[in-house]
Amino acid sequence: MNKSFRSAKLLSLASALLTALALPGAAHAQLTLTPTITNLAGGLFRYEYSVNNTSLFDFSAISIAVIAAPETVQSLVAPTDFNAFFDPGLGQVDFVEDLQDFNAGTTIAGFAFNSPFAPQSSPFTALRLDESGNPVTFAGTVLAPAIPEPATALLLAIGLAGITVMRIRRR
């Protein structure tokens, strides 16, 4: 194999690798939230999350969609160098960097809160800034005190309406 052919082969291999790295989702892995949910006494659930960033990027904030009500999130805590916020109007829990990011290749635990609502599948979004300072998001799902799926909510509404009609008829 001559030297120019070997150089061209190495150049095309390097080009293919760089192209794979530039494609969305390719070779970037992802960011995952792992919940540990404990059923506490008194009708409360304890939600504890660890954030595992297996991507190539540092993230600065994570938002989890929850039920929009003041009592949804109680006793919200974050580990050192992070902040945690709950917006009951939007139904959103935010874990935000303070002195530390969700760095690439790290797992950070210690994000937690209590809730009277049982776990459901819920969307989350992670935010980072690209080289130009533009926001880039990554979306996933996690267990959280979330609004049930539309079909479940519809069945619940029909059941409550039926109970109400039965009570009215009894009177």
C-alpha positions in Angstrom: 0.0 0.0 0.0 1.6 3.3 -1.0 1.8 6.3 1.2 -0.7 8.5 -0.6 -3.4 5.8 -0.6 -2.8 5.2 3.2 -3.1 9.0 3.8 -6.3 9.2 1.8 -7.7 6.2 3.7 -6.9 7.8 7.1 -8.3 11.2 6.0 -11.6 9.6 4.9 -11.8 7.6 8.2 -11.2 10.9 10.2 -13.8 12.7 8.0 -16.4 9.9 8.7 -15.8 10.1 12.4 -16.2 13.9 12.5 -19.4 13.6 10.4 -20.8 11.0 12.9 -20.0 13.4 15.8 -21.7 16.3 14.0 -25.0 14.4 13.4 -27.7 15.0 16.0 -27.8 12.1 18.4 -24.9 10.2 16.8 -22.2 9.3 19.2 -23.5 11.8 21.8 -25.3 9.3 24.1 -27.7 11.3 26.3 -28.6 12.8 29.6 -30.8 10.6 31.9 -32.7 11.3 35.1 -32.9 8.3 37.4 -35.7 8.5 40.0 -35.9 6.7 43.3 -39.4 7.0 44.6 -40.4 6.1 48.2 -43.9 5.8 49.4 -43.8 7.7 52.7 -46.4 7.6 55.6 -49.3 10.1 55.4 -49.9 9.8 51.6 -46.6 11.4 50.5 -44.1 10.2 47.9 -40.4 11.0 48.1 -38.9 11.7 44.7 -35.0 11.6 44.6 -33.2 12.1 41.3 -29.7 11.5 40.0 -28.6 13.1 36.7 -26.3 11.1 34.5 -24.8 13.1 31.7 -23.3 10.6 29.2 -23.3 13.2 26.4 -20.4 15.2 25.1 -21.8 18.5 26.4 -22.2 20.3 29.7 -25.8 21.2 30.6 -26.9 24.1 32.9 -30.5 23.4 33.7 -33.1 20.6 33.8 -36.9 21.1 33.9 -39.4 18.4 34.8 -43.1 18.9 34.1 -45.3 18.2 37.1 -48.9 18.9 38.2 -49.5 22.6 38.3 -50.7 23.1 41.9 -49.1 24.6 45.0 -49.1 21.4 47.0 -47.4 19.3 44.2 -43.9 19.8 45.4 -42.8 20.1 49.1 -39.4 20.1 50.8 -37.5 20.8 47.5 -33.7 20.3 47.9 -30.7 20.4 45.6 -27.1 19.3 46.2 -24.3 21.7 46.9 -23.5 24.0 44.0 -27.0 23.7 42.4 -30.3 25.4 42.9 -33.8 24.0 42.8 -37.0 25.9 42.0 -40.7 25.0 41.7 -43.3 27.0 39.8 -46.8 25.9 40.8 -48.4 28.0 38.1 -46.4 26.4 35.2 -46.2 23.0 36.9 -42.4 22.9 36.6 -39.5 21.8 38.8 -36.1 23.2 37.7 -32.7 22.0 38.8 -30.2 24.7 37.8 -26.4 25.1 38.0 -25.1 27.6 40.5 -21.4 27.0 40.8 -21.3 23.7 38.9 -22.8 22.5 35.6 -24.1 19.0 34.8 -20.8 18.3 33.3 -20.2 15.7 30.5 -19.4 12.3 31.9 -20.7 12.9 35.4 -23.5 11.7 37.6 -24.9 14.1 40.2 -27.4 13.0 42.9 -29.2 14.7 45.6 -32.1 16.4 43.9 -35.3 15.6 45.8 -38.8 16.7 46.9 -42.0 15.2 48.5 -45.4 15.1 46.8 -48.9 13.8 47.6 -49.2 12.7 43.9 -48.2 9.3 42.7 -45.6 8.9 39.9 -46.5 9.1 36.2 -44.4 9.3 33.1 -43.5 13.0 32.5 -41.4 14.9 30.1 -38.2 16.7 31.1 -36.0 19.1 29.2 -32.3 19.8 29.6 -30.7 23.1 28.5 -27.2 23.9 27.3 -25.7 26.7 25.3 -23.8 26.0 22.0 -20.5 27.6 21.1 -22.3 30.8 19.9 -24.4 31.1 23.1 -27.6 29.8 21.5 -29.8 27.6 23.6 -29.9 23.9 22.7 -32.3 21.5 24.4 -32.5 17.7 25.0 -35.8 16.1 25.9 -36.6 12.9 27.6 -39.1 11.3 30.0 -38.9 10.5 33.7 -41.3 9.4 36.6 -42.7 12.5 38.4 -45.9 13.7 40.0 -47.4 14.4 36.6 -50.8 14.8 35.0 -52.1 11.4 33.8 -52.2 10.7 30.1 -55.3 12.1 28.4 -57.1 8.8 28.2 -56.6 8.2 31.9 -57.8 11.7 32.7 -60.9 11.3 30.5 -61.8 8.1 32.3 -61.3 9.8 35.7 -63.5 12.7 34.6 -66.3 10.3 33.4 -66.1 8.4 36.7 -66.4 11.5 38.8 -69.3 12.7 36.7 -71.0 9.4 37.2 -70.6 9.6 40.9 -72.0 13.1 40.9 -75.1 12.0 38.9 -75.7 9.1 41.3 -75.5 11.4 44.3 -78.0 13.9 42.7 -80.4 11.1 41.9 -80.4 9.8 45.5 -81.5 13.2 46.7 
